Amino acid sequence: MPLAAFEGEVVVVDKPEQVAEAVAYLRTQPIVGVDTEARPSFQRGIHYPTALVQIASHERCYLFRLTHIGMPQELADFFADEKICKVGLAFKDDINGLRRRRNFVPANCVDIQKMVPQYGILDLGLQKLFAICFGKKISKSQQLTNWENSHLTPEQARYASTDAWATLLIYEDLLQHERWTPEEVSALQREEKERMIEHQQEIQDQRLREQGIEPPPHMTAEEREEHQRAKRREARKRKRQNKQKRNNEKNNPSGGAADSSTRRKRGN
């Protein structure tokens, strides 16, 4: 697939006095695409604060370097403005990262990951979504670079602006198509689940054959569904039994000891 990238104007905002003009432009846009970046962590349990928030229209993308300017009140107010539609991918995580820098109440923030199943799309990654919608790919080569560096490289700036711009384009493309019914979405999800199960079975069968073992026969989709229903019924049965047991113990907490004492007296 051909490579796509944002070709509009990229404006880096790394001084407090630049914020007002940037936000004023963004407030003239009815819809913008949003993404954020943070310094990558390669150790479990260590996370770095949001270093960059990029907000794109079709013609211009602003890169707000939060490591330099913090989270300005003007920017927080922008994300709380219900008149402007802000579109992102896995947007809740991005918003939470921004709110840790300055708290605000987000408004009119749309997560396209929650939208795409309604259009018959189960892939949730930005690259795959862009490829499905436009038949083009976007580069992720700068994803794990250090976004806290003193200066952004041209490659980082282009990558960051492309991600925000891509979310905007995907959102607008989705709105041009008819939504699927819930029944159609459920059927697609079942088909995808079956496909994944069959793929895993093929991998397991191949490993067994490499060991000289003939794989056992597999259950059909209907048999698997019945097996799952039986497991759910058994789980509900155990839950009822455990609840009844707890109620009995609560109503008669010393019942066991009393019965034992009675038996001893009778024995004497």
Secondary structure, 3 states (H helix, E strand, C coil): CCECCCCCEEEEECCHHHHHHHHHHHCCCCEEEEEEEECCCCCCCCCCCEEEEEEECCCEEEEEEHHHHCCCHHHHHHHCCCCCEEEECCHHHHHHHHHCCCCCCCCCEEEHHHHHHHHCCCCCCHHHHHHHHHCCECCCCCCCCCCCCCCCCHHHHHHHHHHHHHHHHHHHHHHCCCCCCHHHHHHHHHHHHHHHHHHHHHHHHHHHHHCCCCCCCCCCHHHHHHHHHHHHHHHHHHHHHHHHHHHHHHHCCCHHHHHHHHHHHHHC
